[in-house]
Amino acid sequence: MADEDCEKPFAVERAKTGRAKCKKCKCPIDKDDVRIAKIMANPFGDGKMKAWHHVDCIFDIFGKQRATTKRIENPPEDIAGWDDLNNADQKLIIEKLEEFEDKAPFKGKRQASPNKTESPRKISKITSTSPPKINPKSSIKNEASGSLRRDDLFKEFRRVCADIANVSAYTDKTAVVKKMLRKGADGSGFKGDVVLWCRMLLPMAGKRIYNLQSKQLIKLFSRILRQDEDAMLEDLEQGDVAETISTFFDTSTNSRPCTRSQLTLQEVDKFLENLATLTREDDQVSHFQSIIDNCTANDLKMIIRLIKHDLRINCGPKHILEAIDADAYQAFQVSNNLESVVKRFTRQDGDQPGSDPGTSRSPVKGKILLSLMTPVLPMLAEACTSVEMAMRKCPNGMMSEVKYDGERVQIHKKGHDFKYFSRALKPVVPHKVSHFKDYIPKAFPDGDDLILDSEILLIDMKTGQPLPFGTLGVHKKAQFQDAKVCIFVFDCLYYNGEVLINKTMRERRAILNKRMTVIPNRVMLSEVEEINDSKDLAEMIAKVIKMGLEGLVLKDVNSTYEPGKRHWLKVKRDYLCNGAMADSADLVVLGAWYGTGNKGGIMSIFLMGCYDKNRDKWVTVTKVHGGHDDATLARLQDELDMIKIGKDPNLVPKWLIVSKPMVPDFLARDPKKQPVWEITGAEFTNQGVHTAEGISIRFPRVTRIRDDKDWATATSLDELRVLFKKRTDSIDFSLLLGNTSDTKNTRSKKVKKLDSYNIKRTKEINDGTLADDIKPDVGIMDYDVKNESAQTCGEWKKNDSEGSDNAVFYAFLNNDYIEYSADGRPLNWIEGRKPNEGLPRGAKPLSERGPAEMVSFTTEKLQRKLTLRNPYISTAIPHIYCTYIVYK
């Protein structure tokens, strides 16, 4: 490529191998197809890199980017390799360019402001290296020399964010951050504030709360920019408030954006710190006006994203912190203290481990383990889909706890001080937990300092029964005069200076049993039962479902508390048997809302309802946003016949009964012509917000588009009432219990029977080993078994094909060696000694089985242990049992 070609922003060629993928659609670019690349800075080293696209895809990108962002205008001047194309390829690109310009993508798409230019949906890259103007009022923290450091510039922060957004792989994102924090913006070494950089890159991990939702921000900036608020709200339907404000800032006549960024990270951080303290609208307007004169449009866009705690770079704590140290993210999971973790792993904290009596640390790299009054990431549970899965995941036995349908709360007590944190690690509103300060000291009389994991829910004081989820709200709670908030404690992480997260579940539970005094209907210990048998687990699951409880949480008895890890199991009816035990209904699409983020500007949330024959009206049942892929959503934009009403209750037609909070952006023109979808959820509920007599579906998702049904054959309100009343009676529990029943296999199998097991010795070996030169005499005979019930010894399939009979685990049961399938079924046993279904304690993967150490048994007693080092034995009889062979 010529030198002048290297400076061009685009490149073109025919694909050479067909291996490269388009950066937009992620599909391979076929060999010999014309492809166009954007030339950009390489985030992993010096020089440039090419991001290849299909021709159609790159013009789609041009249509969504800001008018000022570089695009192809004059192909010979803008595209490297243009002269190497043949005339047909050049003509193709010119036609695409003319078609693109005719469509005028920078006009009219945003109906709110037809004269505005279209702004990019992603952060545009900063390519200018011109020195920025310096605001004389800027003050840089930790600036010894008083000169401005490039690593402190806000535009460099935006550049790094753009680079992170432009790569998709997790390791590539970490590499971008690592390069910046090690080499700095100029490549000579990082000279900025690493703690500040991490805090800005992870706004969701900070403690700042601005209480500024998207519509409130629009209201503020319509005043600041003197723009029409309704026009801005209409533009907000595209789903990105930062993009909307940036676009209207570009066209504002009252406040004009700077041509070059003048802000520093320290200035932005100080601005955000002060913003978090303001609550009055006039104060917020004045505060934004103090910084907007120093902002470019991209600066303001990024500041709004920092306020919204979403930089739109698809990057989280793991990506950022692993750029600092491989163990930093794990430390953050436990402590949730970003500043402390970053300082320790960058050696900026001079404190010695253990210097704070409220903090427990590991000696390894100064990693923080626990800190009182700082929330710990809660341990989580993955969905358990079957009894077999539970037995496989908990081979040592499990603690089975009732899954309470409340709100998770982490309690910190330090002397007489209390703090309560939600599952999202935010402070719990006081009306839910303030009274516990009177009861927790009574429940833990000797507990001066502690951290408890718990669930709070409303309890009916007359019946002692928990009330449904959602009743803890201040207004809902007022409806239940005889109910009180109760806390159910299920784990203890810290007690009087001792960190308990590395103790087993059984040990932690024993501490709770010993230390805690139950206060009825105020501070309770969670119901728990230890289970080791699959049939007992199936019966327990059936019991809680019949009682109408949410489900179970299963925890291996030997498991430790792992913050942020999904190593517990949650059992709910809609998870089991591929959803066969879940509640579902066939509902009609009545309306829709605009989505947000990547789904901004399209209908992606849908209002589902049913027909009330008695009133000749349609009523709402639920709103659903899960279950459709992107292709289906794109198709539905044209297929659904909707009228836009913009959430205006006055525009709701007479055929629909809908509560004000459920008025959507769009409503069906004719509900009788709308499609029918099967909606499946955890359970039917009755919370009152929907007009189908309050009946709704919890955690709904679309499981099927019912093309075979119309409005007349969909679920009616009368049918929905019946489904709600019989929601547990209709469950087929045999699906669950059948998983643990013994089944007989009548297939003919080839069995290799060990007829004799005579091993000659050259000397007496007291330590249970054989000499290397010993070769055993083994006789093997073949015979067919037509009926497995008459089989006298277990047998393994010897082929490696996939199937449920393949051995995956092994265990010793009363000196019997048993191998198990992946779903916990025993595959071999002595007649009359068939083990139970499910993996027993001590079961191990076959891959962990050591050298073939065998034990020969007689019918009377255990003989001497022998170690077989002869490969003939280990290969000839690895899965054959009759007289009895055991692998240790």
N, C-alpha and C positions, 0 to 999 in steps of 0.2 A: 504494500500500500504506500502510495506517495506521501511525502511529509504533509502536503496540504490536506490530504484526505484524513490524516490523523486528527485534524482540528475540526472536522465536520461532526455535527451532533447525531447523525444517523449513518447507517451502513446498510447495504443491500447485497444479496447474493442468492444463488440457488443452494438449498440445503445439501450438505455433502454426504451425510450418513443417515439422517432420519432419526437420530437419537436425541437431539435437543428438543426441549419443550417450550411452547409459547408461554411467556411470562404472564399473559392475561388469562387465557382459557386453560392453561396447564396441559393441553393436549400436544402430543408429538407433532413436529413439523416434518411431513413426509419428505423423503429424499427427492431432490431435484425440484421441490416446490420453491417458489420465490419467497424469501423471508426478509424482514426489515428489522434492524437492531437500533435500539437507543444506546448511544455511547454515554456511559456514566462513570463516575469515579469508582475505583475498586475499593470496597470496604475492608478488604483483607490484606491489602498491600498497596504498593505504589502503582501508578499507571491507571489505565482505563479498563473497563470491561464492557462487553456487549450483552444487552438483554434482548434476545431474539423474540419476534412476534410474527404471527401470520399477518398478511397484508390487511385483511379485514379487521383483525383485532387491534392493530395499532391505530387505525382510523377511528375505531370505537373509542379508544383512549383519548384521542384528540378531541372527540366530541364531548368529553366529560371534564376536560381540564380547563383551567383559567385561560382567558384569551391571551394573556401576556406570557403564558408558558410556551416555550419553544416547540414548534411543530413544523412539519414539512410545508414549505411555501414555494420554494424554487428547487426542484429535485436535483439539477446538476450542481447547485451550490451547497445544498444541505445534505446530500447523501453521498457518502464515500462508496466507490465501486459502481457509480451510476453508468459510467462510460463502458463498463465491462458487460452490461446487460445487453441482450439482443433487443431489436426494435419491438417485438411483441411484448416482452416483459416491461419495457419502458412505457409502452402504450397502456398496459394494464394499470400501472401505478398512476399515470397521469389521469386516466379515467376515474380511478378511485378518488384522486385529489379533487377533480372537478365535481364529482358527485357529492363529496364531503362539503365543498364550499357552497354548492347550490342549496344544500339543506340548512345552511346558516346555523350551525349548532350552538353558536354563542348568542342567539336571539330567540326569544319566545319560549324556550323550554321552561324557564321559571316565570310563570304567568304573573307573579306578583310584581315584577318590575321588568317590562319588556325591553327597556333600554340598557339593562345591566348586562355585563358579560358573565358568562358561565364560569364558575370557580371550580377548581379541582376537588374531587371527593377525597383525595389523599394529599398529604403534605407535599408541597412541591419542593424539589431539591434546590439548594442555594449554590449557585456556581460562581457567583461573583467573589473575587478576592480583593476588591478595592477596600482600602481602609475605611472603617465606618466613622460617622460623625460621633464625637464624644459629647454627651450631655454634661455640661459643667457641674450640674447638680448631682451627678452620679457619685455614689460613695461605694467603694469596693472594700469589703471586709477582708481582714488579714492581708492587707496590701502594704508590705513593708516599704517598697520603693516608691509608692504613690503612682506608678505607671500602670496602664491598663493591660491586663493579661488576656490573650486571645481565648484561653480556655474558660474565661469568665463571661464571654459574650453570649447573650441569649440566642443570637443567630447560629452560633455553633451548636447549641443545644438543639435548635430546630433541625439543623443539618443531620445530627446524629439520629434524631427521631425519624427523619425521612429515610436515612440509610437502613435503620431497623425495620421500618415498614416495607421497604423495597425487597427484603429477603424473607423467605417463608420458613426455612428450616430453623429449628430451635438452636442448633449449634452455630448457625450463621449469625443469628441475632446476638448470641453471647459474644461471638467474635468481634462484631462491630463495637460493642461496649468495651470489651477488653482492649481493643486497639486504641480507643479514645483515652481510656483511663491509664494506659501505659505510655503511649507515644504522644498524646496530646494532639491539639489541632494542627500544629506545625510540624509534628514528627520528631521534635527534639526532646520530648518527655512531658508528661502531664504536670501542669503547674496550677491547676484549679483546686477547688474544694470538693473532694470526693464525696463527702457526706452530703453536701448540697446537691451534687449531681444525682446521687442515688435517690434522694428525697424527691427531686423533680421528676426523675424517670419513673418513680413509683408513687404517684399521687394518691393512689388508693390505699397505700400502706401508711399514710400520714394520719395525724389525729385532727386535722383541720375540718371543720364543718361550716359551710358557707350558707346553707339553707336557701340556695338559689336554684330553683328548678328552671327548666327551659323557658316556660312561658313568662316567668318572672324576669329572666334575663332579657327576653324580647321587650317586655314592658319598659325596663330600664333603658335599653339602648334605643328604643324608639324616641325616647325623650332626649338622650344624649346626641343622637345623630339627626334628630328632627325628621324622622322617617315615619311613614304610615304604619301604625301598629298592625292593622289588619293585613296589609301587604306582607309584612314580615312574618305574621302567623301563617299566612298561606304558604310562604316559602319554607317555613318550618316543617311543613308536611313532607318535605324531602327527607326529614329524619335526622338532620345534623344542625344543631343550634349554632355551633361554632362557625360552620360554613355560611349559615344565613347571616349572622352578624358581620362576618368578614365581607360578604358580598355587598351588603348595604353600606358598610363603612367605605368601600371602594367608590360608591356613587353618591355619598353624602356631600352636600354643599356646606354643611355646618362644621364638620370636622374632617379634615383631609388627612389621609395616611402619609407617613414619612416615606420618602423614596428609598432610604436605607435604614436598617435597624440600628438603633442607638442604645438599646437596653442591655443591661447586664443581668446575669442570673441573680445576683444579690438584690438588685432593685426589684425584680419580679417577685422574689421570695418575700421581701419585706412588704410589698404591696399585698400579697396574698395573706400574709400574717395579719395585717391590719384589717383586711376585708372580712376575715373570719370573726372579728369582734363587732362588726356593724350589723344592725338589725333594721334600722329605719331606712325607708326607700330614698329619702332625700340625701341621707349620709352616703348611701351606696352610690348614687348618681354622682355626687361630688367626688367620691374617691375614684371612680372610674375615669372621670374627667381629668384627674391629676396625672394619669399615666398615658391616656390615649393620644396626646399630642406627640409622644415619643415613640409611637407604635407604627410599624408597617401593618398592612392588612394581615400578613402571615403571623406577625407578632401577636396581634389581638386574637386571631384564631387559636393560637396555641395557648394563650392565657385563658381563654374560655374553656378549652379542653382540660387545662389544669384544674379549673374550678369544678368541672364536671367529673373529675377523677378518671378521665378516659382520654388517653393521648391518641387513640386510634392507631396504635402500632403493633397490636396483637402480641404484647410482651408483658410478662409478669415477673414476680420476685425471683423465680428460679433462673430466668434468663439473665437478669441483671446481677444478682449476687454471685452466681457462679463465675462471673467475669472477675470478681474480686478474689474468691477462694473457693475451692471445691466443697468446703464444709460450711461456707457462710449461709447458704440457704437452709441447711438443716438446723443451724443455730437459730436462724430467724423463725423457723417453724415453731420452735419451742418457746423462744422469748418474745417474739412479735415486737421487738424493740429495734427498729431499723438503724437508728443512729448508733446505738450501743454496739450492734453487730458489726457495722461498717468500721467503726473506730477500732474495735478489737482486732479485726482481720487486716486492717491497714496499719496496725501498731500505733494508733494515735491515742490510745487510752493507757494512761500510766498506772492505773489502779491494778493492784495485784488481785488475782482470783480470790474470791471469798471476802473481799474487803467490805462489801455491803452485807450486813446481816440479813437483809431481806432478799438476797440473791444467792442462788446456788449455781456453781460453775464446775465444769469439767476441767481437769488439768490439761487436756488435749487442746493445744492452740488457744487456750483461754476461752473456749466455747461456753456461752451462757446456756445454762439448762433451764432454770426457773427463776422468776423474779416475782415476789409478792406484789400484788396490786397492778401487775402488768399482765394482760390476758395471754393465755397459752392457746395456740391453735388446737381446736378440739380434735380428738380422734374420731374418724368417721366410719361409716359402714357401707359396704357395697351390696347391691341387690343379690339376694339368694333365690335362685330359681327352682330349687328342688331339695328334697331331703338328702339325696345322694351328694349334692354339692356341699351341703353343710357338714356332713360326715367326713367328706374329703378334706375340707378346709380346716376342720377342727379334729384332727386325729387323736388328740389327747383327752377328748371329752370337752364339753362346753357348758358355760353358764348361759341359761336361757332366761332372758329378762322380758317382761311385758314392755312393749313399745308404747309409751304413753303419748297421747295425742295432744301435746302441749307445746311449750316453747322451751328450748334448751337454754340453760343459764349456767354460767361459770361463776362461782362465788369465791371471792377473796376476802379473807379476814386477817387483819394485822392488828392485834390488840383489840381496841374498841372501834377500829375503822373497818368499814365494809365497802366493797365494790362488787358490782354485778355486771357481767358482760354477756352479750347475746352470742348466738352461733357465729355471727359475722364479726364478733369481737368489738361491737359497739356497746356503749352503756345502755342498760335496760331502763326504760322509763320508770320513774319513781313509784307511780301508783301500783305497779305490779309487784314490787319487791321491798318497798321501804319498811314494811312491818316485820320483815324477817330478822332485823337486828335485835328484836326482842325474843325471838324463838331459837335462833341458831346457838347462842351461848348456853341455852338450856339443853339443847340437843347434844352439844359437844362441851360438857362442863369443863374439861381440861384442855380444850382446844384453843390455845392462844392465837396461833398462826396456822392458817389452813387454806387449801385450795380444793374446792369440791366441784365435781361435775354433776349436773342435775337437770331436772325437767320441772317446770312449773305449770300448773293447770288449775282450773277452777273446780272445786269439790262442793257438791251439794251436802251441806252439813246435816240434813235430815236423813238422807239415804247413804251418805258416804261414797256416792258414785261420782266419777269425773264427768264434767260437762264437756260438750263438743269443742273441737278446735275452733278458735276465733272468738271465744267468749271472754278472753282476757282484756279486750279493748275497753276503754273507760266507759263507753256508752253501752256496749253489750253487757258488761259486768253489772251495770246498774239495774239491768232487767232481772237479775237473779238475786233477790234480797237475802235468801237463805244460803248463799254460796260464799265460800272463802277461797283465797288463793293458797294452794298447798304446794310445797316443794318436795319432789321425790329425788332423793340422793342415790346415785348409782355408782359413783366412783370418787376416789380421793387421790389427789396428785401430790399433796404436800401436807405434812402434819407436824407441827411444832419443830421446825428446823430440819425435818427428814424428808428428802425427796423420794417419792414413792413410784415414780413413773417406770423405774427399772425393775420393780417387783412384779411378780406374776399377778394375774387377775384374781386367782384364789387367795393370794396373800393380801392384796388390797381389800378384797371383800371381807376377809377376816378382821382387818383393822377397823373397818366400818362397823361390823357386828360388835366388836369389843368396845369401841369408843363412843358409839352413837346411842343416844336415848331417844326413842321414837316419841314424837308429840303428835297424837292423833289429829289428822286432818290439817296439820300445820307443817310439820317436818317429818316426812315418812322415808322409810328405806324401800327401795324398789323391790318388787317381787321377783325372786330369782329361784331357779331350780337347776341343779346340775344334771346333765343328760349325757349318757354314753351309748344309748341304743337308738337306732334309726326309727324303730317302731314307736318308742316313747316320744321322739321328737315329732313324728307325724301326728300322733294323738294330741300333743300339746298345741301344735299349729291349728288343728281342727277345733280344739276347745276355744282358743282365743278368737278365732273367726266367728264361731257360733255365738260367742258372748258380745260380738260387735266391737271388739277392741281392734286397734290399728294393726297389730302384728307382734312380732318378736324381734329382739336383738340378740344375736348369738355371739359369744366371745369364748375363744379357746382358753381353757383354764390356766394354761401356762403362758399366755400372751402378756406382753408388757404394754404400757400405754405409749403409743407412738403418735405424737402430735401431727395432725395433718394427713395421716395415712388412713386409707380405707381398708383396714384389716379386720374390722368387725363385719358381721353379716346382718342384714335386715331382711326379715321375712314378712311380706305383705301379700295379701290375696291376689293382687293384680300382677305380682311377679311370678307366681307359681304356675306350673304346667302351661307355659307359653301363653299366659294370659287367660286361660280357660276359666279361671275362677274369678275374673274381674267383672265389674259391672259395666254394661254397655247399653246404648240406645241408638236407634236410627233417627237422626234429627235433620231438620231442614236448615239450610244456610239463610239467615234472615238479614244479616248485615255484616259490616267489616270495618276495621280500623286500619289506618296507616301503620306500618311498622317503623322501627327505628334502626339506626346503624346501617348495615349493609342492605337491609330491607326497607330503608326509608323511601318514601314516595310511592310505595306499592301497597296494595291490600294484602296483609299477611296475618292479621288477627281477625277471627271470625266469630260472629254472634250466632249461636245455634239455638233453635227453638222447636216447638211443636204446636199442633193445632188443638184448640179447645172447641170441641163440637158443640158443647152446651151454650157457649156465648158467641160462637162464630167469630172467634178472635184467635190471633196467634200470640203465644206467650214465650218468654225467653227461658232457657235452661242453663246455658253455660257459654263462656267465651273460650275459644281454643286457638292456639298458635303453633302447636306441634303436630308433626305427622306428615307434612308435605315437603318434598324436596324442591330445590330451586326451579327445576324445569316445570314441575306441576304448578308452582306459584305463578310462574310467568304465563302459563297457559290460562290460569284462572282469571287473570286480569282482563282477558277478552271474553271468556265464557260467562262470567257472572254478570248478570244484567242488574246493575246497581245505580242508584241515584245518590249524588252527594248531598248530605244535609249538614255536614260540619259539626256534628254533636249538638245541634240545636234542637232542644225538646219541642219547640213550637212547630217544627217541620215533621214530627213523627206522624205517620198516617193513622187513620182510625182503626185499621185492621190489626194494629200491633199494640199490645200492652207491654210497656217497658219502663223500668225504674230509671230515674234521671241519671244515676252513675253509669248505666249501661247503654246510654244513647250513643250510637257509633258515628263514625265519619260518613259511612254509606249505609243505605237501606235498600233492600230488594224492591225492584219496581213491581213485581208480582210474585209473592211467596209461593204460589202454586206452580210456578215455572222454574223454581230454584232446585238445585241438586240436593240429594240426600246423602249424608255421610254417616258412617258408623263411628260413634264417639265412645271410646273406652277410657275408664278411669279407675282410680283406687276403690271408690265406693260412691254410692248415692248419699248426698247430704241434704240437710235442710237448714240453710243459713239465712234465708229471707230476702236476699238482694235480687233474686230472680223471680219472675212473675208466674212461674209454673207452680203456684202454691209454695214457693220457697225451695222446691226440689231442684238440686243441681248435681253436678258430677265433679268430684274432687280429682285434681291432677289429670284433666282431660287431655286426650290426644286423638287425632284422626287415625283410625286403623284401616279404614276401607272407604272408597267412594262407591256408593251403592247405585250403580247404573241400572240395576234391575228393579229399583224402587222409585216411586214418585211420592208427592206429598200425601196422597190418599193412603198409601201402604206404609208410610213412615210411622214411627211411634207417636201415638196421640197422647194427650194429657191423661185420659182415662187409663191407658196402658202404662203410662209412666207412674201413675199412682200405685198400680199393682206391683210394678217392678220395685218401687221404693219400699213398699210394705213387706215384700217377700224377698228382700235383697240377700238375706242369709239362708232362707229356706231353699232357695233355688240352687245353692252351691252343690256340686257333685263332689262330696268328700272322698268318694272312692278313687278319684284321680290322684288324691294325695296319699291315701292309705295304701293304694295299690302298689305304690313304688317300693314298699317294704315287704310285700308278700313273697313267699317262696314260689318259685316256678320250676317246673320240670322240663327238661329238654330231651326230646325223644329222637333227636337226630343220631344217625349211626356215626360213630367216631372210631378212629384207629387209635388204639391204646398200646403203648410200649410198656410192658410189664417187666419190672426188675425181678428176675427169678431168684437170683442169689446175690450175695454180697460178701464175698470171701476175700479178705485182704491178708496177704502173707506179711509177716514181720521178720526183720533180721535181728531185731533186738527189742527188749522191753523199753518203752518210752513212757516215762512217768509224767512228762510235761504235756502229753497230748499231741505230739507232732510225729510225723513219719519222716524217715530218711528220704533224700531226694531220689534214690535209685529204686524205690519200691514201686512196683506196678501192680495194681489190683486186678484180680480176675473177676470179670463181670459177665454174666450171662443174660441175654435179653431175648424174650420171645414175643411174638406179635399175635394179637387176636382182636376180633371185632366185638364191640359192645353195641347191641341194638337198643337196649333199654338202659338209660343212665341210672335209673333207680336201683338196678341190680349191680351197679358198678362197685367194686371193692376198693378202688383207689382213685384219687384224683388224677386229672390229665390236662395237659396244656396243648393248645394248638401250636405246632412248630413253625408255621409260616409267619411271615412278617406283615401280612395284609392287615388293613385296618378292620376293626371290629370290636364289639363289646366284650369278647372273650379274651382279648389280649391282656397279659399280665402287666400291671403298672406298679403295684405295691406288694409288700410281703410283711408278715408278722409271725411271732411265735405265740401260740395259745396253748398253755399247759403242755409244753414240750412238743406240740404239733406245729409243723411248718406249713403256713397257709399263704397262698398268693391270691391277690385280689385284682379285679378289673378296675378301670378308671372310675366307675360309678359305685365302687365299694362292694361288689358281689364276690363272695369266695369262689375260687375256681378249682380247688382241690381239697379233699378231706377224707378221713377214714370213716368207713360206714358206721353210723351210729354216733358220730362226733361232728356232725355238720355245724360249723359256726354260724352265728347270726349275720344277717345282712349289715353292711356298713363297716367302715374302717374302724378297727379297735385302737385302743391306746398303744402307742409304740410302733404303729405301722410306719414303714419307711418306703421310699421309692426304690424300685429294683436297681435303678442306676447307682444307688449308694451302697449296694451290697458289696462287701469286701471279697477277698479271695475265697475260693470254694472250700470253706472249712465245714466238714460234714460230720454228722453224728449218726451213728447207727443205733437203732433201738431194737430190742427184743420185746416180746409181749410182756415180759416180767419187769425189766428195769432198764435204765439208761446205761449204755455201755460207755466205753472210754471215748473221749473226743479225739478225732483224727483230722489232721490237715492234709488234704490231697493236693499235691503239687503236680501230679501227673495230668497233662492236658487231655489225655484220653477220657478220663472220668468227667472232667468239667465240660467237655463238648458232647460226649455221648449221652449223658443222662442229666442235662440241666433242668428239665421240667418233668421228671418221672418220679413217682412215689408209689411204693407198694409195701415192701417190708418196712421201709421209712427212711428217707434221706432228708437231712436238714442242712440248709446253708446258713452259716452264721452271719 
